[in-house]
Amino acid sequence: MEKLKGPTAGCTTATCGWRALLLPQLNRQSLYVYGSEMAVEKECMRQLESGVFVIHPFSLIRSYYIMCMMAITFLNLIGIPMEIAFLDGHSGLAWEGFNVFSDTLFLIDVALNFRMGIITDDGEEAILDIKRIRVSYLRTWFIPDVIAAFPIGYILLFADLQYHNDDNPSKTNKMMRILMFVRILSLIRLARVSRLVRFFNEVEKVSNANLEVVRLFFRILSLFMMIFLLCHWNGCIQYFVPMLEEFPTDCWVRKENLMNATVIVKYSWGVFRALSQMIALSYGSMDAPTSENYRFYFSITKKSTGVSNSPLSYKYLTFHTKQGHVLVSLSPDYVEMWIVMVSMVSGCLMYTVLVANATTMIANIDPAAKEYKSKMSRLEHYMAFMKLPPELQLRISNYYQARYGGKWFQEKDVMDTVSSALKEQILMVMCSRLLRNVPVFQNRDENFINAVLLKLEYEVFLEGDAIVRQNVPGDRMFFIDHGQVLMETDSYDRELCDGDYFGETCMLTKGKHLATVKALTDCQCFSLSWDDFQNVLEGFPDVKKDLEKIMQLNSDGGLV
């Protein structure tokens, strides 16, 4: 019996049937919204008890449905412009079947959206009430969805069947004009790009991996898909406009001898022209598009032609009479000129959006490293202003690198923002083994150990630093997390490394250090001060009495 991830206890595909697919799944997003597994189960119970057919936004079927609709929408946005511009009514049965299937699917999607749960903008809840869903959908995406779902595929299929079954030439010509109009009308299906944007947003919200890396991936993917669609549509328009004019003699399609070329060749040239204009490479002539790049004269008498002194304007030719000659000047193709200008403007907008999004993404990547660089820049200005020696400046820079590792953070701020339970767990993982190595903390109550852990301070020492000095009063004890130190006394030297400790006598008595301790490598340590330790002992009188007895003993086992 297959059990779903997250539905109510006892609700499986066998017990709940297909309704189990409509229930929220247990993932990071649902846990973030509802707070706990128990709350997710209560949400499942609430949906089951309502007895209403509503697809939960965190359900399994919703996730697969969004992925499917996103793929279908993207295929439509690629295929529709190519069909209109290049296939010229010869798209074939497979593509017409796909059009009908897509139109059917989008019509079903419009109906399903009235039963589709909605995630609020603040992400705090999922709306499952049918009335609220209906009102929200009617106010937002209903009109764009209805426009995009207009069943052009059915109209084209019906018109093609009428065209092929009709033998009357006049009716055939009329049907061809109707087909051309319908194909131009089918451009309305490009409104489905709004669905692609919405589907990307919903995939980001419902994604099981609630990570910043995944969100960044979806933003980059959606950005490049939009840029690709813009170039693709522009390339199709480059060929579509001359086709509407029945390929005049001065159009680029005839100049490149593409009338009988394959669809791939035509599409490649169209995209090439579009990209050349969008990225402002000024490929080709800088002059306005005309049927030729020159003007010519020919001699003819007014009497033989009957040409008057006033110009006779044609679509591309303008005739002027001058001293018994006819001057033929070629007018610019303003349609192609406007296409070029629109391509350039769209290219500018594309790069504006690209640069803006890239700047935002770069600014949001690794803010801790950027903050560290900013702090280091200020520190360098300070050291230069104070005229510190180069050797000291280098040691200060090395300290910051050892202390923060290239990422700026305030440990105290982090610890203050988490709960006391989490703080204890963090310190337990980091420092529990260090305390257990010290005899005075062995076999102590767990609550006492946790209280001591909360008082530990993180410190970093560079190679060559004197951490403590002999015969100098001290008030703290050190636990070595990572690194190596040298303990020097009048009688012996001793090396300490990871897991070792020193200074426990000063922590207990506030006496003088019995040795000098120097860092042999960069050391990461935790320290416990006398004041903090005394505050902990106030809550544990039994431990305090035991430690007072220990302090009366003369320890010579390396205590400092």
MARMI-617945 format. One line per field, with one value per residue (C-alpha): x, y, z; chain; residue in three letters; residue number from 1. Coordinates in pm, whole numbers. Layout:
x c(X,...)
y c(Y,...)
z c(Z,...)
cadena c(A,...)
residuo c(ALA,...)
num c(NUM,...)
***
This chain:
x c(0,163,161,192,439,245,-128,-324,-246,-417,-497,-338,-412,-596,-812,-877,-850,-785,-862,-527,-361,-539,-408,-98,231,484,766,966,717,418,614,712,349,187,474,475,384,82,-43,-5,-209,-478,-485,-539,-822,-982,-980,-1118,-1395,-1505,-1606,-1541,-1332,-1038,-682,-449,-157,87,-61,133,-101,-69,310,299,16,217,519,301,126,456,596,278,274,639,586,289,489,758,537,258,479,660,330,195,514,675,439,192,-103,97,152,37,-204,30,63,-308,-377,-136,-315,-650,-505,-349,-672,-864,-611,-619,-1000,-991,-732,-968,-1233,-987,-863,-1200,-1110,-741,-618,-428,-113,-138,127,267,281,107,-187,-346,-693,-928,-1266,-1435,-1594,-1262,-1089,-1354,-1340,-959,-938,-1201,-1014,-668,-598,-944,-956,-596,-661,-986,-818,-524,-757,-967,-1002,-824,-710,-1067,-1142,-832,-908,-1266,-1154,-889,-1146,-1382,-1101,-991,-1345,-1465,-1413,-1567,-1281,-1459,-1540,-1185,-1041,-1283,-1187,-818,-876,-1067,-785,-531,-744,-779,-406,-340,-608,-428,-158,-389,-264,69,-108,-20,314,134,62,432,519,250,356,718,605,394,675,901,639,542,897,987,1340,1292,1645,1784,1993,1679,1498,1795,1797,1428,1483,1776,1588,1276,1486,1667,1345,1184,1486,1479,1107,1163,1434,1224,915,1119,1276,932,799,1094,958,587,557,703,477,171,284,324,701,761,1065,1259,1206,1498,1346,1377,1718,1851,1676,1477,1146,1197,1425,1345,1177,1502,1690,1416,1394,1773,1787,1494,1656,1989,1832,1644,1956,2161,1908,1844,2210,2273,2545,2423,2468,2431,2350,2300,2058,1682,1550,1459,1404,1745,2042,2059,1858,1855,1744,1609,1520,1160,944,642,436,499,419,173,345,251,474,319,461,274,321,319,387,763,831,781,801,908,952,1251,1377,1225,1356,1180,1349,1257,1328,1274,1080,1188,1004,858,718,1061,1205,958,1037,1405,1329,1099,1366,1624,1393,1302,1673,1736,1454,1588,1933,1785,1593,1895,2133,1881,1816,2184,2270,2003,2117,2482,2393,2200,2473,2682,2598,2822,3128,3037,2995,3335,3502,3335,3458,3808,3811,3719,3979,4251,4157,4173,4515,4652,4514,4670,5001,5034,5349,5309,5383,5104,4864,4937,4870,4541,4433,4536,4334,4018,4072,4123,3834,3570,3702,3602,3238,3126,2893,2839,2826,2651,2378,2323,2300,2067,1820,1775,1582,1759,1697,1862,2147,2211,2207,2451,2694,2647,2763,3053,3181,3038,3339,3569,3400,3394,3776,3810,3802,3599,3318,3316,3019,2827,2455,2342,2165,2486,2682,2421,2434,2812,2791,2577,2856,3137,3294,3456,3808,4074,4452,4713,5036,5288,5026,5086,4747,4842,5164,5325,5271,5000,4657,4397,4024,3938,3992,4054,3938,4124,3883,4135,4504,4825,4983,5302,5285,5615,5707,6035,6068,5914,5750,5440,5243,4863,4631,4266,4056,4309,4257,4453,4386,4138,4307,4255,3893,3841,4050,4125,4491,4804,4896,5167,5288,5309,5098,5182,4998,5208,4938,4621,4400,4023,3935,3643,3688,3498,3543,3537,3240,3027,3124,3025,2686,2633,2736,2473,2211,2393,2501,2598,2844,2980,3060,3240,3451,3544,3687,3886,4027,4177,4386,4723,4706,5037,4916,4977,4731,4814)
y c(0,321,599,958,1200,1416,1349,1266,961,666,849,662,605,288,442,789,700,977,1244,1171,1332,1659,1684,1884,1700,1718,1933,2238,2481,2331,2310,2675,2780,2559,2530,2158,1811,1811,2135,1987,1685,1917,2096,1761,1680,2018,1961,1608,1711,1995,1741,1998,1928,2168,2105,2209,2430,2198,1877,1631,1661,2041,2023,1789,1989,2312,2142,1999,2330,2517,2277,2295,2676,2706,2475,2687,3007,2857,2676,2929,3205,2947,2805,3148,3276,2977,2682,2871,2647,2324,2248,1890,1677,1634,2007,2069,1789,1950,2284,2123,1940,2262,2458,2182,2172,2549,2551,2280,2486,2784,2563,2400,2737,2785,2481,2548,2651,2979,3068,3417,3674,3672,3291,3263,3047,2857,2971,2673,2847,2819,3165,3333,3133,3233,3602,3608,3433,3655,3965,3852,3593,3504,3751,3683,3308,3324,3528,3287,2985,3107,2788,2900,2542,2425,2712,2640,2269,2335,2593,2358,2082,2319,2445,2098,1973,2270,2262,2604,2845,3155,2990,2858,3208,3335,3053,3127,3487,3364,3126,3409,3621,3336,3272,3636,3618,3319,3559,3615,3283,3449,3594,3260,3413,3551,3193,3108,3391,3277,2913,3008,3202,2910,2659,2879,2898,2529,2399,2131,2272,2599,2717,3045,2860,2702,3036,3197,2914,2970,3346,3295,3027,3243,3544,3354,3190,3533,3662,3354,3402,3768,3680,3392,3610,3887,3641,3511,3866,3942,3682,3721,4087,4035,3730,3949,4181,3878,3918,4245,4264,4476,4256,4078,3734,3780,3945,3639,3397,3233,3192,2817,2758,2520,2635,2595,2822,3086,3075,3098,3407,3565,3514,3635,3959,3999,3952,4182,4458,4387,4390,4696,4540,4744,4443,4537,4879,5177,5331,5308,4985,5036,4814,4917,5117,5357,5593,5577,5791,5705,5931,5935,6200,6342,6285,5911,5858,6130,6190,6521,6751,6640,6325,5996,5798,5422,5181,5189,5411,5786,5935,6295,6475,6701,6848,6579,6300,6089,6059,5739,5758,5460,5523,5357,5049,5203,4874,4714,5034,5021,4654,4744,5029,4813,4543,4793,4926,4573,4492,4793,4686,4331,4446,4681,4394,4164,4412,4503,4138,4047,4339,4236,3873,3968,4206,3930,3668,3610,3928,3811,3818,4165,4290,4143,4323,4646,4607,4526,4832,5054,4881,4945,5313,5329,5161,5390,5697,5588,5514,5169,4970,4738,4432,4522,4594,4250,4081,4267,4160,3801,3811,3915,3640,3379,3512,3548,3341,3600,3612,3888,3789,3879,3563,3740,3866,3515,3364,3638,3577,3202,3042,2933,2569,2611,2806,2520,2269,2477,2512,2147,2041,2287,2273,1979,1759,2037,2060,1684,1678,1895,1701,1967,1931,1552,1361,1683,1740,1800,2121,2253,2174,2349,2656,2671,2629,2941,3145,3043,3311,3243,3384,3362,3399,3427,3235,3390,3556,3532,3418,3440,3539,3390,3570,3792,3787,3604,3561,3309,2954,2853,2549,2480,2397,2404,2492,2430,2622,2601,2619,2747,2735,2767,2390,2249,2319,2144,2152,2153,2097,2033,1938,2053,2335,2574,2845,2651,2770,3134,3061,2910,3147,3461,3398,3447,3238,2984,2966,3157,3018,3112,3015,2797,2814,3012,2900,2895,2881,2916,3100,3097,3396,3390,3629,3417,3097,3242,3341,2981,2843,3056,2831,2508,2526,2155,2196,2510,2323,2048,2300,2483,2156,2109,2461,2378,2106,2194,2086,2048,1859,2139,2385,2736)
z c(0,-118,138,30,183,414,391,701,905,745,421,132,-233,-128,148,2,-365,-612,-350,-185,-488,-409,-52,50,55,337,199,299,153,332,657,616,569,834,1081,1162,1038,1270,1114,764,874,1013,677,506,747,687,312,344,581,355,90,-185,-495,-459,-572,-291,-404,-224,-367,-580,-879,-869,-901,-1201,-1355,-1342,-1502,-1781,-1851,-1855,-2118,-2334,-2310,-2412,-2711,-2818,-2793,-3015,-3264,-3325,-3477,-3693,-3816,-3910,-4071,-4241,-4282,-4506,-4428,-4472,-4105,-4135,-3938,-3640,-3575,-3624,-3379,-3130,-3174,-3102,-2803,-2668,-2710,-2533,-2250,-2202,-2198,-1931,-1743,-1732,-1573,-1330,-1206,-1039,-827,-781,-437,-423,-231,-85,-172,181,173,510,401,115,8,-33,-14,-355,-342,-259,-532,-786,-696,-697,-1033,-1198,-1080,-1189,-1459,-1593,-1885,-2007,-1977,-2176,-2450,-2464,-2465,-2760,-2972,-3287,-3348,-3394,-3635,-3842,-3856,-3968,-4227,-4367,-4406,-4589,-4810,-4920,-4978,-5186,-5566,-5642,-5736,-5606,-5278,-5263,-5296,-5034,-4801,-4853,-4745,-4442,-4359,-4383,-4152,-3904,-3909,-3831,-3562,-3415,-3300,-3007,-2874,-2802,-2499,-2343,-2252,-1946,-1845,-1874,-1635,-1391,-1411,-1336,-1029,-910,-966,-754,-478,-475,-529,-277,-254,-73,-135,-260,-522,-670,-676,-848,-1103,-1185,-1221,-1460,-1656,-1693,-1798,-2073,-2191,-2231,-2424,-2646,-2715,-2802,-3055,-3190,-3241,-3400,-3644,-3743,-3790,-4021,-4264,-4187,-4295,-4648,-4680,-4610,-4891,-5122,-5129,-5318,-5542,-5295,-4986,-4823,-4891,-5267,-5239,-5055,-5297,-5016,-5198,-5246,-4947,-4664,-4344,-4148,-4390,-4386,-4007,-3970,-4190,-4006,-3665,-3803,-3922,-3594,-3380,-3606,-3550,-3182,-3081,-3303,-3517,-3816,-4039,-4404,-4546,-4320,-4570,-4540,-4696,-5065,-5366,-5503,-5379,-5672,-5895,-6272,-6567,-6909,-7195,-7318,-7481,-7309,-7620,-7632,-7267,-7185,-6854,-6698,-6501,-6174,-6014,-6042,-5718,-5715,-5433,-5466,-5773,-5815,-6170,-6228,-6562,-6605,-6935,-7150,-6929,-6674,-6338,-6154,-5780,-5558,-5238,-4915,-4795,-4482,-4355,-4347,-4202,-3913,-3854,-3821,-3580,-3368,-3358,-3239,-2968,-2854,-2845,-2621,-2391,-2388,-2281,-2022,-1866,-1892,-1729,-1457,-1368,-1386,-1158,-908,-911,-865,-584,-405,-443,-128,69,355,127,0,357,444,155,258,616,498,275,570,785,525,513,892,910,639,820,1152,972,1122,1031,733,948,1189,903,761,1095,1134,785,861,1181,999,744,1016,1224,950,659,399,521,752,1035,1397,1604,1889,1657,1521,1867,1989,1705,1763,2049,2366,2276,1934,2090,2333,2046,1839,2127,2223,1877,1874,2234,2427,2357,2476,2816,2862,2842,3153,3485,3667,3410,3385,3529,3585,3544,3185,3281,3434,3118,2902,3126,3092,2715,2689,2851,2613,2391,2054,2008,1738,1779,1507,1484,1726,1950,2324,2449,2818,2997,3304,3639,3487,3658,3458,3474,3205,3081,2718,2521,2195,1915,1628,1635,1824,2116,2320,2699,2847,3217,3403,3420,3103,2765,2643,2319,2325,2028,1937,2238,2500,2750,2974,3235,3449,3773,3681,3593,3940,4153,3943,4026,3818,3517,3590,3229,2903,2617,2258,1939,1709,1441,1389,1677,1720,2087,2325,2653,2983,3214,3594,3613,3377,3556,3894,3752,3643,3984,4156,4009,4099,4470,4486,4200,4365,4686,4495,4307,4628,4761,4439,4459,4798,4640,4492,4126,3941,3635,3391,3534,3436)
cadena c(A,A,A,A,A,A,A,A,A,A,A,A,A,A,A,A,A,A,A,A,A,A,A,A,A,A,A,A,A,A,A,A,A,A,A,A,A,A,A,A,A,A,A,A,A,A,A,A,A,A,A,A,A,A,A,A,A,A,A,A,A,A,A,A,A,A,A,A,A,A,A,A,A,A,A,A,A,A,A,A,A,A,A,A,A,A,A,A,A,A,A,A,A,A,A,A,A,A,A,A,A,A,A,A,A,A,A,A,A,A,A,A,A,A,A,A,A,A,A,A,A,A,A,A,A,A,A,A,A,A,A,A,A,A,A,A,A,A,A,A,A,A,A,A,A,A,A,A,A,A,A,A,A,A,A,A,A,A,A,A,A,A,A,A,A,A,A,A,A,A,A,A,A,A,A,A,A,A,A,A,A,A,A,A,A,A,A,A,A,A,A,A,A,A,A,A,A,A,A,A,A,A,A,A,A,A,A,A,A,A,A,A,A,A,A,A,A,A,A,A,A,A,A,A,A,A,A,A,A,A,A,A,A,A,A,A,A,A,A,A,A,A,A,A,A,A,A,A,A,A,A,A,A,A,A,A,A,A,A,A,A,A,A,A,A,A,A,A,A,A,A,A,A,A,A,A,A,A,A,A,A,A,A,A,A,A,A,A,A,A,A,A,A,A,A,A,A,A,A,A,A,A,A,A,A,A,A,A,A,A,A,A,A,A,A,A,A,A,A,A,A,A,A,A,A,A,A,A,A,A,A,A,A,A,A,A,A,A,A,A,A,A,A,A,A,A,A,A,A,A,A,A,A,A,A,A,A,A,A,A,A,A,A,A,A,A,A,A,A,A,A,A,A,A,A,A,A,A,A,A,A,A,A,A,A,A,A,A,A,A,A,A,A,A,A,A,A,A,A,A,A,A,A,A,A,A,A,A,A,A,A,A,A,A,A,A,A,A,A,A,A,A,A,A,A,A,A,A,A,A,A,A,A,A,A,A,A,A,A,A,A,A,A,A,A,A,A,A,A,A,A,A,A,A,A,A,A,A,A,A,A,A,A,A,A,A,A,A,A,A,A,A,A,A,A,A,A,A,A,A,A,A,A,A,A,A,A,A,A,A,A,A,A,A,A,A,A,A,A,A,A,A,A,A,A,A,A,A,A,A,A,A,A,A,A,A,A,A,A,A,A,A,A,A,A,A,A,A,A,A,A,A,A,A,A,A,A,A,A,A,A,A,A,A,A,A,A,A,A,A,A,A,A,A,A,A,A,A,A,A)
residuo c(MET,GLU,LYS,LEU,LYS,GLY,PRO,THR,ALA,GLY,CYS,THR,THR,ALA,THR,CYS,GLY,TRP,ARG,ALA,LEU,LEU,LEU,PRO,GLN,LEU,ASN,ARG,GLN,SER,LEU,TYR,VAL,TYR,GLY,SER,GLU,MET,ALA,VAL,GLU,LYS,GLU,CYS,MET,ARG,GLN,LEU,GLU,SER,GLY,VAL,PHE,VAL,ILE,HIS,PRO,PHE,SER,LEU,ILE,ARG,SER,TYR,TYR,ILE,MET,CYS,MET,MET,ALA,ILE,THR,PHE,LEU,ASN,LEU,ILE,GLY,ILE,PRO,MET,GLU,ILE,ALA,PHE,LEU,ASP,GLY,HIS,SER,GLY,LEU,ALA,TRP,GLU,GLY,PHE,ASN,VAL,PHE,SER,ASP,THR,LEU,PHE,LEU,ILE,ASP,VAL,ALA,LEU,ASN,PHE,ARG,MET,GLY,ILE,ILE,THR,ASP,ASP,GLY,GLU,GLU,ALA,ILE,LEU,ASP,ILE,LYS,ARG,ILE,ARG,VAL,SER,TYR,LEU,ARG,THR,TRP,PHE,ILE,PRO,ASP,VAL,ILE,ALA,ALA,PHE,PRO,ILE,GLY,TYR,ILE,LEU,LEU,PHE,ALA,ASP,LEU,GLN,TYR,HIS,ASN,ASP,ASP,ASN,PRO,SER,LYS,THR,ASN,LYS,MET,MET,ARG,ILE,LEU,MET,PHE,VAL,ARG,ILE,LEU,SER,LEU,ILE,ARG,LEU,ALA,ARG,VAL,SER,ARG,LEU,VAL,ARG,PHE,PHE,ASN,GLU,VAL,GLU,LYS,VAL,SER,ASN,ALA,ASN,LEU,GLU,VAL,VAL,ARG,LEU,PHE,PHE,ARG,ILE,LEU,SER,LEU,PHE,MET,MET,ILE,PHE,LEU,LEU,CYS,HIS,TRP,ASN,GLY,CYS,ILE,GLN,TYR,PHE,VAL,PRO,MET,LEU,GLU,GLU,PHE,PRO,THR,ASP,CYS,TRP,VAL,ARG,LYS,GLU,ASN,LEU,MET,ASN,ALA,THR,VAL,ILE,VAL,LYS,TYR,SER,TRP,GLY,VAL,PHE,ARG,ALA,LEU,SER,GLN,MET,ILE,ALA,LEU,SER,TYR,GLY,SER,MET,ASP,ALA,PRO,THR,SER,GLU,ASN,TYR,ARG,PHE,TYR,PHE,SER,ILE,THR,LYS,LYS,SER,THR,GLY,VAL,SER,ASN,SER,PRO,LEU,SER,TYR,LYS,TYR,LEU,THR,PHE,HIS,THR,LYS,GLN,GLY,HIS,VAL,LEU,VAL,SER,LEU,SER,PRO,ASP,TYR,VAL,GLU,MET,TRP,ILE,VAL,MET,VAL,SER,MET,VAL,SER,GLY,CYS,LEU,MET,TYR,THR,VAL,LEU,VAL,ALA,ASN,ALA,THR,THR,MET,ILE,ALA,ASN,ILE,ASP,PRO,ALA,ALA,LYS,GLU,TYR,LYS,SER,LYS,MET,SER,ARG,LEU,GLU,HIS,TYR,MET,ALA,PHE,MET,LYS,LEU,PRO,PRO,GLU,LEU,GLN,LEU,ARG,ILE,SER,ASN,TYR,TYR,GLN,ALA,ARG,TYR,GLY,GLY,LYS,TRP,PHE,GLN,GLU,LYS,ASP,VAL,MET,ASP,THR,VAL,SER,SER,ALA,LEU,LYS,GLU,GLN,ILE,LEU,MET,VAL,MET,CYS,SER,ARG,LEU,LEU,ARG,ASN,VAL,PRO,VAL,PHE,GLN,ASN,ARG,ASP,GLU,ASN,PHE,ILE,ASN,ALA,VAL,LEU,LEU,LYS,LEU,GLU,TYR,GLU,VAL,PHE,LEU,GLU,GLY,ASP,ALA,ILE,VAL,ARG,GLN,ASN,VAL,PRO,GLY,ASP,ARG,MET,PHE,PHE,ILE,ASP,HIS,GLY,GLN,VAL,LEU,MET,GLU,THR,ASP,SER,TYR,ASP,ARG,GLU,LEU,CYS,ASP,GLY,ASP,TYR,PHE,GLY,GLU,THR,CYS,MET,LEU,THR,LYS,GLY,LYS,HIS,LEU,ALA,THR,VAL,LYS,ALA,LEU,THR,ASP,CYS,GLN,CYS,PHE,SER,LEU,SER,TRP,ASP,ASP,PHE,GLN,ASN,VAL,LEU,GLU,GLY,PHE,PRO,ASP,VAL,LYS,LYS,ASP,LEU,GLU,LYS,ILE,MET,GLN,LEU,ASN,SER,ASP,GLY,GLY,LEU,VAL)
num c(1,2,3,4,5,6,7,8,9,10,11,12,13,14,15,16,17,18,19,20,21,22,23,24,25,26,27,28,29,30,31,32,33,34,35,36,37,38,39,40,41,42,43,44,45,46,47,48,49,50,51,52,53,54,55,56,57,58,59,60,61,62,63,64,65,66,67,68,69,70,71,72,73,74,75,76,77,78,79,80,81,82,83,84,85,86,87,88,89,90,91,92,93,94,95,96,97,98,99,100,101,102,103,104,105,106,107,108,109,110,111,112,113,114,115,116,117,118,119,120,121,122,123,124,125,126,127,128,129,130,131,132,133,134,135,136,137,138,139,140,141,142,143,144,145,146,147,148,149,150,151,152,153,154,155,156,157,158,159,160,161,162,163,164,165,166,167,168,169,170,171,172,173,174,175,176,177,178,179,180,181,182,183,184,185,186,187,188,189,190,191,192,193,194,195,196,197,198,199,200,201,202,203,204,205,206,207,208,209,210,211,212,213,214,215,216,217,218,219,220,221,222,223,224,225,226,227,228,229,230,231,232,233,234,235,236,237,238,239,240,241,242,243,244,245,246,247,248,249,250,251,252,253,254,255,256,257,258,259,260,261,262,263,264,265,266,267,268,269,270,271,272,273,274,275,276,277,278,279,280,281,282,283,284,285,286,287,288,289,290,291,292,293,294,295,296,297,298,299,300,301,302,303,304,305,306,307,308,309,310,311,312,313,314,315,316,317,318,319,320,321,322,323,324,325,326,327,328,329,330,331,332,333,334,335,336,337,338,339,340,341,342,343,344,345,346,347,348,349,350,351,352,353,354,355,356,357,358,359,360,361,362,363,364,365,366,367,368,369,370,371,372,373,374,375,376,377,378,379,380,381,382,383,384,385,386,387,388,389,390,391,392,393,394,395,396,397,398,399,400,401,402,403,404,405,406,407,408,409,410,411,412,413,414,415,416,417,418,419,420,421,422,423,424,425,426,427,428,429,430,431,432,433,434,435,436,437,438,439,440,441,442,443,444,445,446,447,448,449,450,451,452,453,454,455,456,457,458,459,460,461,462,463,464,465,466,467,468,469,470,471,472,473,474,475,476,477,478,479,480,481,482,483,484,485,486,487,488,489,490,491,492,493,494,495,496,497,498,499,500,501,502,503,504,505,506,507,508,509,510,511,512,513,514,515,516,517,518,519,520,521,522,523,524,525,526,527,528,529,530,531,532,533,534,535,536,537,538,539,540,541,542,543,544,545,546,547,548,549,550,551,552,553,554,555,556,557,558,559,560)
***
